Amino acid sequence: NRSGGEERRNLVSIATVFKKTNVPPVIDYFSLDVEGAEHLVMKDFPWEKYSFKFMTIERPNDDLKILLQLNGYTLARTISTYEETLWVSEVNVKLSAEE
């Protein structure tokens, strides 16, 4: 705030938003860009309840890359000069090496 004191925020997890809005268990596409907090947002994500066919994530750190790989995602490519990365679900999407 302007006085230099602490500012309080109410935060809600993605899992809570998904549950309250009846998001389906398999999501076609998810884009995550939260200015460096991507791992913080996804570290407690309920991977056993929800999955994504494709995801784009801007500048994922190494911890997030490992988390994604452990949960069945493959880095397909970097798709922009901002280091936005495209991840594909190994379970939900069947692609050949050429694709």
C-alpha positions as CSV (number, residue, x, y, z in Angstrom):
1,N,0.0,0.0,0.0
2,R,1.0,3.6,-0.2
3,S,1.9,4.1,3.4
4,G,4.7,1.5,3.1
5,G,3.0,-1.0,5.4
6,E,2.0,-4.6,4.7
7,E,-0.6,-5.3,2.1
8,R,-2.9,-8.2,2.6
9,R,-4.2,-10.4,-0.2
10,N,-6.7,-13.2,-0.3
11,L,-5.2,-16.1,-2.4
12,V,-7.0,-19.1,-3.8
13,S,-5.3,-22.2,-5.2
14,I,-6.0,-23.3,-8.8
15,A,-7.4,-26.6,-7.3
16,T,-10.0,-24.6,-5.4
17,V,-11.0,-22.6,-8.5
18,F,-11.2,-25.8,-10.6
19,K,-13.3,-27.5,-8.0
20,K,-15.7,-24.6,-7.5
21,T,-16.2,-24.1,-11.2
22,N,-16.6,-27.7,-12.1
23,V,-13.6,-27.9,-14.4
24,P,-13.5,-31.3,-16.2
25,P,-10.7,-33.7,-15.2
26,V,-9.0,-33.5,-18.6
27,I,-8.4,-30.0,-19.9
28,D,-7.4,-29.4,-23.5
29,Y,-5.2,-26.3,-23.0
30,F,-3.8,-24.4,-20.0
31,S,-1.6,-21.3,-20.2
32,L,0.4,-20.3,-17.1
33,D,2.2,-17.0,-16.9
34,V,2.4,-15.6,-13.4
35,E,5.6,-13.6,-13.5
36,G,8.0,-16.0,-12.0
37,A,5.6,-17.7,-9.5
38,E,4.8,-20.7,-11.8
39,H,6.4,-23.3,-9.6
40,L,4.7,-21.8,-6.5
41,V,1.3,-22.0,-8.2
42,M,1.8,-25.6,-9.4
43,K,3.8,-27.3,-6.6
44,D,0.6,-28.5,-4.8
45,F,-1.5,-29.0,-7.9
46,P,-3.7,-32.1,-7.7
47,W,-2.2,-34.0,-10.6
48,E,-4.3,-37.1,-9.8
49,K,-7.6,-35.2,-10.3
50,Y,-6.8,-32.9,-13.3
51,S,-4.6,-33.1,-16.3
52,F,-3.9,-31.0,-19.4
53,K,-3.4,-32.2,-23.0
54,F,-1.3,-29.1,-23.7
55,M,0.2,-26.4,-21.6
56,T,2.3,-23.3,-22.3
57,I,4.4,-21.9,-19.5
58,E,6.6,-18.9,-19.6
59,R,10.1,-19.4,-18.3
60,P,9.5,-22.5,-16.1
61,N,12.3,-22.9,-13.6
62,D,14.1,-26.2,-13.2
63,D,12.0,-27.3,-10.2
64,L,8.8,-26.8,-12.3
65,K,10.3,-28.7,-15.3
66,I,11.1,-31.6,-13.0
67,L,7.6,-31.5,-11.5
68,L,6.0,-31.5,-15.0
69,Q,8.2,-34.4,-16.1
70,L,7.3,-36.4,-13.0
71,N,3.7,-35.9,-13.8
72,G,3.8,-37.1,-17.3
73,Y,4.6,-34.1,-19.4
74,T,7.1,-33.7,-22.2
75,L,8.7,-30.4,-23.2
76,A,7.8,-30.2,-26.9
77,R,9.6,-26.9,-27.7
78,T,10.2,-23.3,-26.7
79,I,7.8,-21.3,-28.8
80,S,8.7,-17.6,-28.3
81,T,11.6,-15.3,-27.6
82,Y,10.1,-14.9,-24.0
83,E,11.0,-18.6,-23.4
84,E,7.4,-19.7,-23.4
85,T,7.5,-23.5,-23.4
86,L,5.0,-26.0,-24.8
87,W,4.4,-29.1,-22.8
88,V,2.4,-32.1,-23.9
89,S,0.8,-34.8,-21.8
90,E,2.3,-38.2,-22.5
91,V,-1.0,-39.9,-21.4
92,N,-3.6,-37.6,-23.0
93,V,-1.9,-37.0,-26.4
94,K,-0.3,-39.5,-28.7
95,L,2.1,-37.9,-31.1
96,S,4.7,-39.4,-33.4
97,A,8.3,-38.1,-33.2
98,E,7.7,-36.1,-36.4
99,E,4.7,-34.2,-35.0
